[in-house]
Amino acid sequence: MIERLELDNFKCFEKLEMDLKPVNVLMGLNGMGKSSVIQSFLLLRQSYLENKLAGLKLNGRYVKLGNGSDILYERAEREEIGISVEGKENHVKGSFLYDADSDLLENQLFPGDIAQQSVLFGNRFRYLSAYRIEPKDLYRMADEKELQQREFGNTGEYAIHFLNVYGNQRIENEQVIYNAIEDHSLAEQVRCWLSLIAPGILPQISVNTGLRSAELKYEFREGKERTNAYKSVNVGFGITYVLPVVIALLSAAPGELLLLENPEAHIHPAGQRWLGELIAQACAGGVQIVVETHSDHVINGIRLAVKKKKLNQHDAGIFFFYKEQDEDYRHKVITPAIDADGRIDVWPEGFLDEWDNALLELL
């Protein structure tokens, strides 16, 4: 597990230090730095896969950030960019030389012995961006290497094929199992959780190996009956958009790291709450998650999981990003804490307060 992140002169941050938990929720207004935190992890992974961290590779498989001039902190006093992640058994640190016109910034520090590899660099890592698969007639299949590595793709483009191949396997993380049924297979558990998020929905997948494509349809359970299967293009957009998130959370094994951007997109508030509970339960079973969200319902789902004793209060971290007006509008982070009853100790301005603000205007 990654326990600490440090950033120096990276994008909007002059200096950032974060002590990470099993579940880490990044919140704040747009443009406050949440995405930059996600990108710092992705840059390290992208650079390790490209050149073993000899340099910071700004454009590649996970992110495309431009050149050095695009990521150096605007008021930096030193032309160096630092990104460091630390776990119990490893410490990966990079100090990268600024080059305004290059997308490869040399690492001044010897990367060290990464034989014990941080979870960032191996096959225990998954990332789902805010741009995920949308309803379409057919989805392309992963190749054998990607399947063996249990790859999803950044947009979840392989999630449909993944579910078809691994759907009969038993879920490793006991904490995410929906115990109302005896079938603990990935496919059946996906159906159960997806039905909580979008009541009655049942995904159906068919694969054409000749065309190397997969078709996604949905049935609906109506009482004891089932409807016909409808193509994903004829069903609500959000159901397909959230499907890779549900598959990723249920298939993640203890010890894995999962980065999620806006998992709540296009989902009804009640479904967002269930997503929050699923995120919390995955972390309770040993998966580390960093999630960027604007949803108070996702937060409430995590709080409810704490109150229900499904997640230890100390395993949940909330990070609220803001600008400090009295410090030349520097980007900062504050960490509201959740107590054992799911209550939050501090409520900074702009943190989950828009409902109250609007209600005051209405009264």
TORMIZA-860933 format. One record per residue: x, z, y of N, C-alpha, C in turn. Coordinates in pm, whole numbers, plus 50000, padded with zeros to 5 digits. Atoms other than C-alpha are relative to their C-alpha. Layout:
XZYXZYXZY
...
END
This chain:
500835000049880500005000050000500875000050125
499314999849871501144992650353499545012250078
500344987649932501285025350544500194999450151
499725000349856502535014850886500324985850045
499705012849935502644984451113500555002850139
499444998949866504854981551421500214986050056
499825012749930504814952951672500715002450131
499294999449872507184947251965499994986250064
500005012649922506674920352230499294988649926
500735010150078504204902352004498664997450064
501255004549939501464883052180499565009750110
500494991449891499374907852385500595014049996
499514986450016501274938552265501475001250044
498624996149969504354952852434500545008649887
499644991150110504434979752167498715004549931
501144995450077501964987751890500495006849874
499704992850123502215013651613498695004349936
501234996750071499475017751352500335006249866
499914993850132499355042051059498764995949922
501105006550071497235024150802499455008749887
500724993050105494715037550551499604989749892
500545009850096493105021950242499044990250064
500885009149927490325007750464500305001350149
499595000349860491274997350817499084990450074
500995007949928488584985251057500504997750141
499535003849867489734966351366498804996250085
501165002449914487224967151651500464998950146
499705001449859487114959752023499414987250056
500495012049936486014933952275500884988049963
499215012150026487164897952234501244999950088
498765001249924490754891952340500795012950014
499324987149988491904927952286501165001549901
498844999350089494374920852002499705001549853
500344998350142492474924351673500574988649915
499505011550075493324889251558501524999749996
498534999749998496954894251661500545009049891
499574991150108497224923051415499924992649867
500145007950122495894901051134501104989549992
499005010849997498224872951240501415005149973
498664994750025501274895651227500265001249850
499864999550146500674901850855500174985949943
499965013650052500054864950793501324993050033
498725006049964503204854750980501115004749908
498974995050091505364877350765499884993449863
500205006450131503834863550446500374985350006
499715014249984504024827650569501504997650008
498555001649982507664832150667500775003449873
499344996650126508624849050341499864988749899
500225010950095507084821350134500784987550040
499315011949951508784795150353501525001549994
498544998849987512294809550402500535014049970
499564986450036512494845150260500265008750122
499924992349876512134858850615501304997950076
498825003249917515304842650749499564996750142
500545003049868513084831851038498505001549999
501454998649985509574836351171499414986050015
500605013350003507634804751082498625000750063
501214998349922504894801151341498864990849958
501035009650041503054771451191500134997349850
499925002050145502204768950824498685002149932
501164999150088499794777350548498915009350052
500974989849961498124807650704499614999650147
500285000349856498414804351082500784988750065
499325009949916499354778651343499935005250143
499984993049872500424796751659500794992850108
499275007549897502494770351841501495002649995
498564997449989506014777951964500265014150051
499624986649958507944808652071499335004350129
500614996649871506494807152423498555004649985
501404996350022503024812052274499835014049944
500184987050065503734845252103500845011150063
499234989349935506224863952326499115007150101
500754991949905504604892452520500344995650142
499865006349868504074879852875500995007150091
499114992349912506004908053046501155006249922
498924994750084508654913052780501305001450079
498714997749935511914927952907501144994949914
499005005450092513804915452599499424987749933
500485012250065513564881152446500155001349848
500034997350143512994895152098498595004049961
501324996850052509874898451887500175007749871
499854991550118509584926251631498705001549923
501134997450089507244928751333500535007949881
499524991350106507654956851081498825005549921
500994993550087505564968350783500735009349905
499334989750081506344999350585499045005549896
500744993650107505125012550251500845011149939
499274989050062506175040850024501314995549939
498815004550072508705019649837500724988550068
499325011249933509644992650088499765000550149
500085000949854510254986250454500514986250039
499655013649963510204950350574499994999250152
499885000049855511464946250928500644987150047
499445012049941512084915651138500145001450150
499785000849856513594912051485500394985650029
499895014549992513194875751582500414995450139
499475005149874515164857551852499044990150064
500945008549928512994841052113500604986350027
499665013849966513154803452146498704993650046
501275004349940510494789952381499434987549935
500485013250046510314755152227500014998349849
499895001250145510754762851857498875007749930
500984992650080508264773051589500675007349885
499254992350098511024788951380500975009150075
499214990349925512494820751530500905007849905
499014994150090515684833851370499855015149993
500044985650023515604868551217501415005650018
498694994049975518494889351356500385010049892
499744989750099518144915051079500004993949861
500025004450140519054909150719498735005449937
501284995450051515664910550545500095011449900
499844989150095517064934850292499544996249861
500385002450139516264938249925498485000049988
501455000950012512714925549886499644997049854
500295002050143512994924049508498785008349959
501154991650029510484952449502498764995250075
501005006849919508344929849722498845008550051
501204994649938505844943349965498804992549944
501225006450047502274936049860499694987450080
500225011849916502334910450143500544987249937
499265011950041504604886849951499704995049859
500265004050138503314885649594498604994549979
501315005350036500134875649413498895010350010
501024989549982498324907849501499424999750141
500415001649861497374894449843498914989450010
501035010049972494234876649962499605000850147
500425000949860493064865050302498824990550011
501155008549971489694851550409499824999750152
500095001549855489554837850762498555000450045
501355000249943486584838150995499314986749975
500555013250030486124801250908499944998449849
500135000550145484744800450556499154988049958
500735011650051483064775050332498555000550046
501395001149959479694762750450499214992949890
500785007250101476794748550246500364985249999
499745014350016477634714050110499584995749859
500465005150130476704691749817500975003549888
498994997350102479994696149628501195007250063
498814992849957483044718749652501164995949910
498865004150081486534709049540500525011549916
499514990050094488154727049251501465003450029
498604995949989491394746649256500804993449888
499185004950110494344733649055500405011849910
499714989650099495694752948756500895011050056
499104990049942498464770248951499235009650088
500794991549911496024782949211499095009249921
500864991750084493674795248940500775011349933
499184989850066496454813548756500405011050098
499664990349897497384830549083498765006450061
501284994649953493704838949135499814997550148
500095003949859493744820249465498574997250042
501295002949940490734817849692500094989050105
499895008349882492134796849975499615007950124
500264992449878492044808850337498544999950040
501415000949962488454797250381499075002849883
500814997450119487274807150034499614987349927
500385013050055487274770549931500074999449847
499915000050146488194779349571499125010849937
500774988650051485784808649538498964995749897
501045004750092483094788149364500604997449862
499315002950127485494775249097500525012949937
499484987250049487074809849068498905007849927
501094992650062483704825748993499574993549869
500365007050122482944799148734500995002949887
498964997950102486274804848553500085014649957
499784985850030486534842848577498715008249996
501264992849991482854851748593499695009049883
500304991950118482724865548238500955011949983
499054988950013485664889248290499425012850059
500454986949951484974926248337500755003450128
499404995849874485634939648686500985011449975
498974989750019488844960248703499745012550084
500224988949908487824982048997498655006549970
501234993350043485285006448855499145004650117
500734994449887484295018849200498984990250061
500915009749938482544986449301498864996049907
501025004150097480384983448990498645005650038
501394996249975476674983849055499415004549867
500284994250131475635007248778498554998949953
501395001450042471954998348768499864990849881
500035008950116472844972548502501215002949911
498914997450095475034974248192501074989350005
499065011249996476724940648251500975001950116
498994997649898479974947448438500894987750023
499245012349977481144911448445499984996350148
499925004049860482214896148774498754992150042
501145008449963479404870348771498745008250021
501234992249989476634895748713500075009850116
499844990849887478044920448964499894992750133
500185008149879478264892849225498524997850026
501445002149983474584885549163499335012850052
500614987449959473704922449203500275003050147
499654996849862475594927849527499474989650097
500535010449912474584894449672498505001850020
501434997749989470964903549600499685011750093
500174989349902471404935349805500164994650142
499715005649868472814915450095498944989750040
501055010149979470284886950059499005001649886
500874995850110467374900849852499494988449914
500555009350096466504881849537500834987749971
499215012350014469264855549561500825000249872
499235001250125470924843249241500804987150004
499185012349995473864818649267500134993749862
499825007750123474144791549003501084989550024
498855009049981477364771348958500114990649883
499715009850104477974739448767501254992350040
498715006449974481384722648736500074986549930
499745013250056482214686048683501514998249995
498555000750009485774685648551500524985950023
499575013749979485934647748562500164996850147
499945002349855485194646748934500745011250071
499324988349943487034679948986499225005650119
500864994849896484134693349184499045010349941
500964989950041481694722449168498784999250089
501255000249926478064723649271499435014250004
500564986649982476464755349410498524998950033
501434999249974472754762049390499585014749998
500524986350000470614792949439498585000249945
501354996650039467594806449259499595012750074
500504987749940465374834049396499155007349897
500814991750088463974862649193498785004850079
501254995849937460334868549286499205007949898
500594991550102459104898249087500704997549868
499425003050131459634889348720500304985149983
499815014450008459764852248793501214995550081
498935006349923462524829448917499524986750053
500355012949942462144799949148500894989049941
499095010950032463704765849096501345002350069
498684999149937467394762049183500064990150117
499915008249880467994749049536501464998050039
498645002649953471144732449665500335009350117
499584990749894473184754349900499654994750139
500315005749868472484729950187498555002550038
501414997549972468804738750156499675014950004
500174985549997469344776550164500755005350122
499414994349880470334799350451501524999250004
498565002049980473834792850591500795012549962
499244987850018474894829350575500275003849856
499834996250140474454832850200501284993849943
498775006550047477154807250122501215005250076
498894995349918479304820250408500545013549951
499574986650043479374855550265500415000249853
499725000050144479724845549898501495002149968
498594997350030483574843249901500425014350029
499684986249967483714877650066499595009349886
500494991750110481604893349791500864998049875
499175002850117483624876049517501375006550016
498674994249976486904887349677499985015149985
500084985550006485794923549711499805005049857
500294995650137484524925649354501134996649902
498945004150093487454907649191501355006050034
498724994049961490224925649382500335011949910
499574989250090492194948449150500695011050080
499254989249933493664982349244501444995750029
498655003749958496924977549435500064987250080
500005012449923495864945149604499725002750147
500244999549856495724938549978499084988550037
500995010149962492764920050128499815000450151
500255001449856492534907650489498714992150018
501315006249979489004899250606499724998650149
500415002249862487934883750934498494998050006
501445001249975484324888751043499184997649873
500755002150124482814893350696498504999750022
501444998949974479424899750858499374987550059
500505011749929479084865151015498784994049930
501245006750045475574850250978499185008349902
500724991450094474314880150776499095009650077
500974990749942471244901250856500605014150007
499444986549988472014937050975499935008449874
500084992250125470764952250648501074995549901
498955005250087473124929450455501385004250047
498724995749946475984938650688500305014449960
499814985950041475444975450606500475000649855
499575000050140475734967850231501424994849986
498615004650001478924948450299500955011550034
499184988549964480314979650467500175009649884
499914991250116479495000450162500874994049891
499195006650102481054974749929501485000550037
498624999049952484244974050141500545014049973
499574986150020484425012050127500235003049852
499874997250144483895013249749501204992849941
498815007150048486564986749690501265007950035
498834992249959489025008049885500105013149922
499994987650080487995039449696500624997549863
499435003450130489135021149382501434995250006
498575003249992492645014149513500354986850065
499725012349926492294981549707500195003650148
499824997949856493674981750062499384988250075
500705010349925491554962750315500255001950148
499965000549854492154953150677498904990450041
501175008149966488894940550823499824999750151
500315001849859488254926551170498504997650011
501445001249993484624930851271499485003850138
500734996049880482214933351563498715007049963
501294995150050479474948551350499955015149989
500214985850018478304984151396499355002849865
500634998150130476344978951073501055001049888
498904998750096479554973250874500625013950010
499464986549978480955005051029499065010549941
500964990250052477765023750941499985000149848
499925000450145478015011750581501185008149948
498814992150038481515026750560499745014850022
500324986049971480295058950723499055005749894
500934995550105477445061050471500735002249868
499224998250122479915056350186500775013250003
499324987149985481875086150322499025011549979
501014989450011478735107350353499535001549855
500444999750140477715097849996501125003749903
498834996150079481185108749874500524988649912
499455011450071482005073649757501374996150055
498705002449938485015072449992500445012650072
499464988449930487255100650112500124997050148
499975002149855486995104950489501404996450051
498635002449955490805104150520500524986349959
499595013450043490965069950355499414989150088
500615009749909489015053250638500645000950137
499405000549868490735042350957499264990250090
500625008749899489025028351268501004998350114
499055002949891491175011351532499254992250107
500725006249889489525003751866501014995350105
499035006149909491534979852085499374998050138
500515000849862491194979852464501184997850095
498985001049896493084974252789499985012650085
499874988049919494405004052986500224996050146
499925004349860493654997353353501095007350077
499024992049927495915025453474501444997149958
498665003750045498875010653283500174984950006
499855014449977498824975353426499304991749893
500855007150097496124964953179500734997049868
499345001550130498374969752878498995001949887
500884999050117496704965352540500365012449921
499824987250071496214998452360499055000849882
500904997650112494535012252050499725014949991
500404986150023492605044351991499375000749862
500434999050140491645057551647498915010749983
501084990550029488215074251623500025003849852
499964995150139488005095551308498595002349947
501274997450069485165098251055500115013349927
499954987250072484325133250930499274998649866
500545000450137482985142350585498524996349996
501425003649993479385136750700499784986250060
500125013449947480135101950833499914999250150
500074999949854480135112451198501354996150059
498785004649932482655097951444500305009550116
499674989349906484565121751669500064995650146
499905004549860485175100851984499374986250014
500705012649972483255072052141500524994350131
499495005849875485425053752396499054989450054
500865009949938483715030752642500214986449933
499945013050065482864997852474499995000849849
499994998250145482895012652122498595002949950
501324998350061479535007551948498985006250096
500904993749903477685016452269499024990350066
500825009949931475874984352361498515002549978
501404996650024472604995352197499525010250103
500374989849903472535026252419499984994250142
499955006049866473545006152726498764991650028
501175008449982470754980952673498725008550006
501194991450001468215008452597499825007150134
500084993649868469055026152923499444990550104
500525009849906468364994053114498534997349976
501405002750034465054989452929499085011350043
500854988349970463795024553004499685001650148
END
